[in-house]
Amino acid sequence: MTVHLRLHTPNGYLKGVGDSFTFPGGEHHLRDLPSVGAAAVWVADVRGASADDLVKAALWANVAHQRQMPFVLMLPYLPAARADRGEPEGARVYAELINSMNPQQVIGIDAHSPMIGRYLRNLTQLDPFPLLLRALQDADHRERYDGVISPDKGAAQRAYTAAHELGLDFYRAEKVREFDTGKILGIEMKDHLPRHGRYLVVDDICDGGGTFMGLAKETGLHRDQLGLWVTHGIFSGRAYDLREHYRHIYTTDSHPGHNRVGVATVIVPTETYMLQHVKDFSEHALRASCPPVSH
């Protein structure tokens, strides 16, 4: 299961509240709902893009709204952010599904497209850098890097920001495409990359890993000179081959794919980071618990 139902109460953060199940007909439902006397924030923590998990989160939201309590959706991997154009426009469809839950806050991390911020209401978009920094400080896999590489134009801004925050040099690579079809023909470095040193490749998503394997080959560097950070590790297909090209692969637990055996070497939890950014809804809860006095 990649959806977790939680309660934020004045006495702390409660896990294991509420249980989801599926009727024989295929409909999802909840049971063992908690009795909460004090004001609480109802939180659904969803990892990945499963529509089933989003429906379970919506059921949790429905309970919160019926009890006039605030609902927060923690969704570190914002679904379909890569489908922000064309037909169908997946980013908008998923956003409308999420908006239908009427969350008081949606917490995401490092969305692929800025369009998500236009489609989703009450979105809190978190910077991935604190998670990247934590990954690099992992005691068992600590490395010192001399530069940061952006694998393509889409990653340039986040990679540049990481380089700036880490105080490292920044290097650019770009995809080479066939002019008529847009088919990717390869990857080339746009900046001169010194042959000596260690470099960290930075991007938001790794799916099958082809871009990063192509980049590693283009640099001509040994695997011990390269590390890879991706905020969201889907790690499909032959992504396990990345270990032949990168000494360390860092990611978060935002997507269920992070657990694929033989890919990531460091996995950074996101739950605490997101919880630190849950808004203070005390006034909302106070209004709900104190209905207006009739005259």
DOTI-187410 format. One record per residue (C-alpha): residue number from 1; residue in one letter; x, y, z. Coordinates in Angstrom, 2 decimals. Each point is the difference from the previous one (the first is absolute). Example, Ala and Ser with C-alpha at 12.3 -4.5 7.8 and 13.67 -1.06 7.14 Angstrom:
<sites>
<site k="1" r="A" x="12.30" y="-4.50" z="7.80"/>
<site k="2" r="S" x="1.37" y="3.44" z="-0.66"/>
</sites>
This chain:
<sites>
<site k="1" r="M" x="0.00" y="0.00" z="0.00"/>
<site k="2" r="T" x="1.34" y="3.44" z="-0.94"/>
<site k="3" r="V" x="-2.62" y="2.13" z="1.75"/>
<site k="4" r="H" x="0.20" y="0.62" z="3.73"/>
<site k="5" r="L" x="-2.77" y="1.60" z="2.05"/>
<site k="6" r="R" x="1.11" y="2.20" z="2.90"/>
<site k="7" r="L" x="-1.27" y="2.45" z="2.60"/>
<site k="8" r="H" x="1.77" y="3.13" z="1.14"/>
<site k="9" r="T" x="-1.32" y="0.77" z="3.51"/>
<site k="10" r="P" x="1.06" y="2.42" z="2.74"/>
<site k="11" r="N" x="1.52" y="-3.04" z="1.76"/>
<site k="12" r="G" x="2.09" y="-1.14" z="-2.95"/>
<site k="13" r="Y" x="-0.04" y="-1.80" z="-3.32"/>
<site k="14" r="L" x="-2.07" y="-3.20" z="-0.03"/>
<site k="15" r="K" x="0.65" y="-2.83" z="-2.44"/>
<site k="16" r="G" x="-2.02" y="-3.13" z="-0.64"/>
<site k="17" r="V" x="-3.35" y="1.76" z="0.20"/>
<site k="18" r="G" x="-2.66" y="-1.19" z="-2.42"/>
<site k="19" r="D" x="0.21" y="-3.04" z="-2.22"/>
<site k="20" r="S" x="-0.73" y="-0.21" z="-3.71"/>
<site k="21" r="F" x="-1.57" y="-3.05" z="-1.62"/>
<site k="22" r="T" x="-1.61" y="-0.95" z="-3.30"/>
<site k="23" r="F" x="-3.51" y="-1.38" z="-0.50"/>
<site k="24" r="P" x="-0.43" y="-3.03" z="-2.30"/>
<site k="25" r="G" x="-1.45" y="2.38" z="-2.57"/>
<site k="26" r="G" x="3.29" y="1.90" z="-0.13"/>
<site k="27" r="E" x="-0.98" y="3.10" z="1.99"/>
<site k="28" r="H" x="2.41" y="1.31" z="2.64"/>
<site k="29" r="H" x="-1.25" y="0.91" z="3.47"/>
<site k="30" r="L" x="1.27" y="0.76" z="3.52"/>
<site k="31" r="R" x="-0.67" y="-1.59" z="3.40"/>
<site k="32" r="D" x="1.25" y="0.32" z="3.58"/>
<site k="33" r="L" x="-0.27" y="3.76" z="-0.21"/>
<site k="34" r="P" x="1.46" y="1.82" z="3.00"/>
<site k="35" r="S" x="-2.00" y="1.94" z="2.57"/>
<site k="36" r="V" x="1.80" y="3.28" z="0.49"/>
<site k="37" r="G" x="-1.26" y="2.30" z="2.70"/>
<site k="38" r="A" x="2.58" y="2.73" z="-0.50"/>
<site k="39" r="A" x="0.65" y="1.98" z="-3.14"/>
<site k="40" r="A" x="2.03" y="-1.98" z="-2.53"/>
<site k="41" r="V" x="1.41" y="0.31" z="-3.49"/>
<site k="42" r="W" x="-0.83" y="-3.00" z="-2.17"/>
<site k="43" r="V" x="3.00" y="-0.93" z="-2.14"/>
<site k="44" r="A" x="0.25" y="-2.42" z="-2.92"/>
<site k="45" r="D" x="3.57" y="-0.82" z="-1.06"/>
<site k="46" r="V" x="0.04" y="-1.41" z="-3.55"/>
<site k="47" r="R" x="3.11" y="-1.27" z="-1.77"/>
<site k="48" r="G" x="-0.08" y="-0.35" z="-3.76"/>
<site k="49" r="A" x="-2.92" y="0.50" z="-2.37"/>
<site k="50" r="S" x="-2.38" y="-2.90" z="0.64"/>
<site k="51" r="A" x="-3.61" y="1.02" z="-0.66"/>
<site k="52" r="D" x="-1.07" y="-2.56" z="2.62"/>
<site k="53" r="D" x="2.10" y="1.76" z="2.63"/>
<site k="54" r="L" x="-1.38" y="3.39" z="-0.99"/>
<site k="55" r="V" x="-3.56" y="-1.32" z="0.43"/>
<site k="56" r="K" x="0.89" y="-1.25" z="3.51"/>
<site k="57" r="A" x="1.42" y="3.44" z="0.77"/>
<site k="58" r="A" x="-3.24" y="1.55" z="-1.28"/>
<site k="59" r="L" x="-2.00" y="-2.22" z="2.37"/>
<site k="60" r="W" x="2.16" y="1.21" z="2.90"/>
<site k="61" r="A" x="-0.59" y="3.58" z="-1.15"/>
<site k="62" r="N" x="-3.74" y="-0.64" z="-0.02"/>
<site k="63" r="V" x="0.09" y="-1.11" z="3.64"/>
<site k="64" r="A" x="2.00" y="3.11" z="0.93"/>
<site k="65" r="H" x="-2.45" y="2.30" z="-1.76"/>
<site k="66" r="Q" x="-3.03" y="-1.70" z="1.58"/>
<site k="67" r="R" x="1.58" y="0.62" z="3.40"/>
<site k="68" r="Q" x="0.91" y="3.56" z="-1.01"/>
<site k="69" r="M" x="3.71" y="-0.63" z="0.44"/>
<site k="70" r="P" x="2.81" y="1.12" z="-2.34"/>
<site k="71" r="F" x="1.38" y="-2.49" z="-2.51"/>
<site k="72" r="V" x="3.60" y="-0.02" z="-1.26"/>
<site k="73" r="L" x="1.24" y="-2.12" z="-2.90"/>
<site k="74" r="M" x="3.72" y="-0.80" z="0.09"/>
<site k="75" r="L" x="0.86" y="-0.92" z="-3.58"/>
<site k="76" r="P" x="3.77" y="0.34" z="-0.50"/>
<site k="77" r="Y" x="-0.12" y="-1.39" z="-3.55"/>
<site k="78" r="L" x="-2.61" y="2.12" z="-1.75"/>
<site k="79" r="P" x="-1.64" y="-2.29" z="-2.62"/>
<site k="80" r="A" x="0.18" y="0.65" z="-3.74"/>
<site k="81" r="A" x="2.17" y="3.11" z="0.35"/>
<site k="82" r="R" x="1.75" y="-1.10" z="-3.20"/>
<site k="83" r="A" x="-3.35" y="-0.04" z="-1.84"/>
<site k="84" r="D" x="-0.59" y="3.76" z="0.10"/>
<site k="85" r="R" x="-0.86" y="0.36" z="-3.69"/>
<site k="86" r="G" x="-1.61" y="-1.90" z="-2.85"/>
<site k="87" r="E" x="-3.09" y="-2.18" z="0.02"/>
<site k="88" r="P" x="-0.98" y="-1.12" z="2.54"/>
<site k="89" r="E" x="1.60" y="2.49" z="2.35"/>
<site k="90" r="G" x="0.71" y="-2.37" z="2.85"/>
<site k="91" r="A" x="1.33" y="2.63" z="2.40"/>
<site k="92" r="R" x="-3.31" y="1.86" z="-0.06"/>
<site k="93" r="V" x="-2.06" y="-3.19" z="0.37"/>
<site k="94" r="Y" x="1.92" y="-1.15" z="3.08"/>
<site k="95" r="A" x="-0.11" y="3.52" z="1.44"/>
<site k="96" r="E" x="-3.79" y="0.12" z="-0.37"/>
<site k="97" r="L" x="-0.27" y="-3.37" z="1.76"/>
<site k="98" r="I" x="2.13" y="1.31" z="2.87"/>
<site k="99" r="N" x="-1.87" y="3.31" z="0.14"/>
<site k="100" r="S" x="-3.27" y="-1.93" z="0.33"/>
<site k="101" r="M" x="1.20" y="-1.14" z="3.44"/>
<site k="102" r="N" x="-0.09" y="3.66" z="1.08"/>
<site k="103" r="P" x="3.27" y="-0.22" z="1.93"/>
<site k="104" r="Q" x="0.97" y="2.94" z="2.17"/>
<site k="105" r="Q" x="3.59" y="-0.73" z="-1.06"/>
<site k="106" r="V" x="1.80" y="-2.20" z="-2.53"/>
<site k="107" r="I" x="3.70" y="-0.58" z="0.70"/>
<site k="108" r="G" x="2.20" y="-1.00" z="-2.94"/>
<site k="109" r="I" x="3.73" y="-0.11" z="-0.62"/>
<site k="110" r="D" x="1.84" y="1.12" z="-3.14"/>
<site k="111" r="A" x="-2.82" y="-0.25" z="-2.56"/>
<site k="112" r="H" x="1.22" y="-0.60" z="-3.54"/>
<site k="113" r="S" x="-2.09" y="2.79" z="-1.52"/>
<site k="114" r="P" x="-0.89" y="3.47" z="1.31"/>
<site k="115" r="M" x="-3.46" y="-0.51" z="-1.53"/>
<site k="116" r="I" x="-0.88" y="-2.16" z="3.01"/>
<site k="117" r="G" x="-0.01" y="3.11" z="2.15"/>
<site k="118" r="R" x="-2.61" y="1.55" z="-2.27"/>
<site k="119" r="Y" x="-2.27" y="-3.02" z="0.05"/>
<site k="120" r="L" x="0.17" y="-1.07" z="3.65"/>
<site k="121" r="R" x="-1.66" y="2.09" z="2.69"/>
<site k="122" r="N" x="1.70" y="0.59" z="3.36"/>
<site k="123" r="L" x="3.29" y="-1.52" z="-1.17"/>
<site k="124" r="T" x="3.09" y="0.24" z="2.18"/>
<site k="125" r="Q" x="2.98" y="-0.82" z="-2.22"/>
<site k="126" r="L" x="3.06" y="-1.07" z="1.98"/>
<site k="127" r="D" x="3.61" y="0.50" z="-1.04"/>
<site k="128" r="P" x="1.84" y="-3.33" z="-0.45"/>
<site k="129" r="F" x="3.40" y="1.44" z="0.99"/>
<site k="130" r="P" x="-0.25" y="-0.80" z="3.75"/>
<site k="131" r="L" x="-0.65" y="-3.63" z="-0.99"/>
<site k="132" r="L" x="2.91" y="-0.01" z="-2.45"/>
<site k="133" r="L" x="2.28" y="1.41" z="2.69"/>
<site k="134" r="R" x="-1.11" y="-2.67" z="2.43"/>
<site k="135" r="A" x="0.75" y="-2.68" z="-2.60"/>
<site k="136" r="L" x="3.52" y="1.31" z="-0.53"/>
<site k="137" r="Q" x="0.60" y="-0.02" z="3.74"/>
<site k="138" r="D" x="-0.91" y="-3.68" z="0.33"/>
<site k="139" r="A" x="2.78" y="-1.48" z="2.12"/>
<site k="140" r="D" x="0.30" y="-3.22" z="-2.02"/>
<site k="141" r="H" x="0.10" y="1.66" z="-3.42"/>
<site k="142" r="R" x="1.59" y="3.39" z="0.62"/>
<site k="143" r="E" x="1.71" y="1.45" z="-3.07"/>
<site k="144" r="R" x="1.61" y="3.30" z="-0.88"/>
<site k="145" r="Y" x="-0.96" y="1.28" z="-3.44"/>
<site k="146" r="D" x="1.78" y="2.60" z="-2.11"/>
<site k="147" r="G" x="-2.88" y="0.97" z="-2.25"/>
<site k="148" r="V" x="-3.67" y="-0.46" z="-0.88"/>
<site k="149" r="I" x="-1.18" y="-1.09" z="-3.46"/>
<site k="150" r="S" x="-3.39" y="0.76" z="-1.52"/>
<site k="151" r="P" x="-0.98" y="-2.86" z="-2.36"/>
<site k="152" r="D" x="-2.28" y="2.13" z="-2.21"/>
<site k="153" r="K" x="-1.68" y="3.39" z="-0.34"/>
<site k="154" r="G" x="-2.93" y="-1.02" z="2.18"/>
<site k="155" r="A" x="2.30" y="-0.73" z="2.92"/>
<site k="156" r="A" x="2.21" y="3.06" z="-0.41"/>
<site k="157" r="Q" x="-1.64" y="2.27" z="2.57"/>
<site k="158" r="R" x="-0.23" y="-2.57" z="2.82"/>
<site k="159" r="A" x="3.54" y="-1.23" z="-0.70"/>
<site k="160" r="Y" x="1.34" y="3.56" z="-0.05"/>
<site k="161" r="T" x="-1.75" y="0.71" z="3.30"/>
<site k="162" r="A" x="1.54" y="-3.12" z="1.54"/>
<site k="163" r="A" x="3.46" y="1.01" z="-1.24"/>
<site k="164" r="H" x="-0.44" y="3.50" z="1.42"/>
<site k="165" r="E" x="-1.19" y="-1.29" z="3.39"/>
<site k="166" r="L" x="2.86" y="-2.52" z="0.19"/>
<site k="167" r="G" x="2.58" y="2.52" z="-1.18"/>
<site k="168" r="L" x="1.00" y="-2.15" z="-2.98"/>
<site k="169" r="D" x="0.65" y="0.61" z="-3.69"/>
<site k="170" r="F" x="-2.91" y="-0.49" z="-2.40"/>
<site k="171" r="Y" x="0.15" y="-1.89" z="-3.30"/>
<site k="172" r="R" x="-2.67" y="-0.40" z="-2.68"/>
<site k="173" r="A" x="-0.95" y="-2.86" z="-2.27"/>
<site k="174" r="E" x="-2.80" y="-0.03" z="-2.56"/>
<site k="175" r="K" x="-1.92" y="-2.59" z="-1.96"/>
<site k="176" r="V" x="0.64" y="-0.14" z="-3.74"/>
<site k="177" r="R" x="-3.25" y="-0.46" z="-1.91"/>
<site k="178" r="E" x="-0.93" y="-0.79" z="-3.58"/>
<site k="179" r="F" x="-1.33" y="3.28" z="-1.39"/>
<site k="180" r="D" x="-3.11" y="-1.37" z="-1.75"/>
<site k="181" r="T" x="-1.19" y="-2.57" z="2.55"/>
<site k="182" r="G" x="1.44" y="1.19" z="3.30"/>
<site k="183" r="K" x="1.44" y="-3.48" z="0.56"/>
<site k="184" r="I" x="2.90" y="-0.01" z="2.46"/>
<site k="185" r="L" x="3.21" y="-0.93" z="-1.80"/>
<site k="186" r="G" x="2.40" y="0.43" z="2.89"/>
<site k="187" r="I" x="1.35" y="2.31" z="2.67"/>
<site k="188" r="E" x="2.91" y="2.42" z="-0.22"/>
<site k="189" r="M" x="1.86" y="2.09" z="2.54"/>
<site k="190" r="K" x="-0.36" y="3.73" z="-0.65"/>
<site k="191" r="D" x="2.73" y="0.98" z="2.48"/>
<site k="192" r="H" x="3.54" y="-1.33" z="0.28"/>
<site k="193" r="L" x="0.13" y="-2.59" z="2.77"/>
<site k="194" r="P" x="3.39" y="-0.48" z="1.71"/>
<site k="195" r="R" x="1.14" y="-3.62" z="-0.10"/>
<site k="196" r="H" x="1.04" y="-0.04" z="3.63"/>
<site k="197" r="G" x="-2.57" y="0.35" z="2.75"/>
<site k="198" r="R" x="-3.36" y="-1.31" z="1.13"/>
<site k="199" r="Y" x="-3.31" y="1.26" z="-1.35"/>
<site k="200" r="L" x="-3.60" y="-0.16" z="1.15"/>
<site k="201" r="V" x="-2.76" y="-0.21" z="-2.62"/>
<site k="202" r="V" x="-3.19" y="1.69" z="1.23"/>
<site k="203" r="D" x="-3.57" y="-0.38" z="-1.32"/>
<site k="204" r="D" x="-3.53" y="-0.44" z="1.33"/>
<site k="205" r="I" x="-1.11" y="-3.36" z="-1.44"/>
<site k="206" r="C" x="1.66" y="-3.22" z="-1.08"/>
<site k="207" r="D" x="-2.29" y="-2.36" z="-1.87"/>
<site k="208" r="G" x="1.90" y="-2.58" z="-2.05"/>
<site k="209" r="G" x="3.33" y="1.78" z="0.40"/>
<site k="210" r="G" x="0.91" y="0.22" z="-3.70"/>
<site k="211" r="T" x="0.83" y="3.72" z="0.14"/>
<site k="212" r="F" x="2.37" y="-0.47" z="2.92"/>
<site k="213" r="M" x="1.73" y="-3.02" z="-1.52"/>
<site k="214" r="G" x="0.46" y="1.91" z="-3.24"/>
<site k="215" r="L" x="1.42" y="2.96" z="1.89"/>
<site k="216" r="A" x="2.46" y="-2.18" z="1.91"/>
<site k="217" r="K" x="1.28" y="-1.45" z="-3.28"/>
<site k="218" r="E" x="0.30" y="3.48" z="-1.49"/>
<site k="219" r="T" x="2.18" y="1.22" z="2.86"/>
<site k="220" r="G" x="2.35" y="-2.96" z="-0.42"/>
<site k="221" r="L" x="0.56" y="-0.01" z="3.77"/>
<site k="222" r="H" x="0.40" y="-3.06" z="2.19"/>
<site k="223" r="R" x="-3.00" y="-0.93" z="2.16"/>
<site k="224" r="D" x="1.97" y="0.90" z="3.14"/>
<site k="225" r="Q" x="0.04" y="3.61" z="-1.23"/>
<site k="226" r="L" x="-3.77" y="0.30" z="-0.38"/>
<site k="227" r="G" x="-2.96" y="0.24" z="2.36"/>
<site k="228" r="L" x="-3.68" y="0.46" z="-0.83"/>
<site k="229" r="W" x="-2.72" y="1.83" z="1.95"/>
<site k="230" r="V" x="-3.63" y="-0.24" z="-1.06"/>
<site k="231" r="T" x="-2.80" y="1.22" z="2.25"/>
<site k="232" r="H" x="-2.41" y="-2.64" z="-1.29"/>
<site k="233" r="G" x="1.30" y="-3.48" z="-0.76"/>
<site k="234" r="I" x="-2.42" y="-1.97" z="-2.18"/>
<site k="235" r="F" x="2.81" y="-2.29" z="-1.17"/>
<site k="236" r="S" x="-1.88" y="-1.95" z="-2.67"/>
<site k="237" r="G" x="1.33" y="-2.33" z="-2.68"/>
<site k="238" r="R" x="3.78" y="-0.34" z="-0.01"/>
<site k="239" r="A" x="0.60" y="2.71" z="2.58"/>
<site k="240" r="Y" x="2.09" y="-2.48" z="1.99"/>
<site k="241" r="D" x="2.68" y="0.46" z="-2.69"/>
<site k="242" r="L" x="0.60" y="3.48" z="1.41"/>
<site k="243" r="R" x="2.24" y="-1.57" z="2.64"/>
<site k="244" r="E" x="2.45" y="-0.84" z="-2.77"/>
<site k="245" r="H" x="0.43" y="3.74" z="-0.64"/>
<site k="246" r="Y" x="-0.49" y="1.69" z="3.40"/>
<site k="247" r="R" x="1.75" y="-0.81" z="3.26"/>
<site k="248" r="H" x="-2.84" y="1.46" z="2.07"/>
<site k="249" r="I" x="-3.66" y="0.53" z="-0.88"/>
<site k="250" r="Y" x="-1.98" y="2.21" z="2.37"/>
<site k="251" r="T" x="-3.77" y="0.40" z="0.10"/>
<site k="252" r="T" x="-2.97" y="0.40" z="2.36"/>
<site k="253" r="D" x="-2.88" y="-2.29" z="0.92"/>
<site k="254" r="S" x="-2.52" y="2.17" z="-1.91"/>
<site k="255" r="H" x="-0.83" y="-2.77" z="-2.49"/>
<site k="256" r="P" x="-0.35" y="-3.77" z="0.63"/>
<site k="257" r="G" x="2.65" y="-0.60" z="-2.67"/>
<site k="258" r="H" x="2.70" y="1.18" z="2.39"/>
<site k="259" r="N" x="-0.04" y="-3.48" z="1.56"/>
<site k="260" r="R" x="1.04" y="-1.79" z="-3.16"/>
<site k="261" r="V" x="2.86" y="-2.31" z="0.91"/>
<site k="262" r="G" x="3.43" y="0.87" z="-1.33"/>
<site k="263" r="V" x="-0.54" y="3.64" z="-0.98"/>
<site k="264" r="A" x="0.09" y="2.67" z="2.73"/>
<site k="265" r="T" x="2.87" y="-0.02" z="2.50"/>
<site k="266" r="V" x="-1.45" y="2.75" z="2.24"/>
<site k="267" r="I" x="-3.75" y="0.55" z="0.57"/>
<site k="268" r="V" x="-1.06" y="3.10" z="1.93"/>
<site k="269" r="P" x="-3.37" y="-0.09" z="1.85"/>
<site k="270" r="T" x="-2.32" y="2.91" z="-0.73"/>
<site k="271" r="E" x="-2.71" y="-0.36" z="2.66"/>
<site k="272" r="T" x="1.62" y="2.13" z="2.71"/>
<site k="273" r="Y" x="0.96" y="2.70" z="-2.51"/>
<site k="274" r="M" x="-3.59" y="0.28" z="-1.20"/>
<site k="275" r="L" x="-1.47" y="-0.06" z="3.50"/>
<site k="276" r="Q" x="2.19" y="2.97" z="0.91"/>
<site k="277" r="H" x="-1.88" y="1.98" z="-2.64"/>
<site k="278" r="V" x="-3.57" y="-0.88" z="0.94"/>
<site k="279" r="K" x="-1.74" y="3.31" z="0.57"/>
<site k="280" r="D" x="-1.47" y="1.05" z="3.33"/>
<site k="281" r="F" x="-3.73" y="-0.63" z="-0.30"/>
<site k="282" r="S" x="-0.83" y="0.76" z="3.63"/>
<site k="283" r="E" x="-2.37" y="2.82" z="-0.95"/>
<site k="284" r="H" x="-1.77" y="-2.27" z="-2.50"/>
<site k="285" r="A" x="-0.40" y="-2.72" z="2.63"/>
<site k="286" r="L" x="-1.13" y="2.51" z="2.62"/>
<site k="287" r="R" x="-2.76" y="1.27" z="-2.29"/>
<site k="288" r="A" x="-1.10" y="-3.58" z="-0.68"/>
<site k="289" r="S" x="-0.12" y="-0.93" z="3.69"/>
<site k="290" r="C" x="-1.78" y="3.22" z="1.04"/>
<site k="291" r="P" x="-3.11" y="0.50" z="-2.17"/>
<site k="292" r="P" x="-1.49" y="3.49" z="-0.05"/>
<site k="293" r="V" x="-2.40" y="0.85" z="2.82"/>
<site k="294" r="S" x="-3.61" y="0.40" z="-1.12"/>
<site k="295" r="H" x="-1.97" y="3.01" z="1.25"/>
</sites>
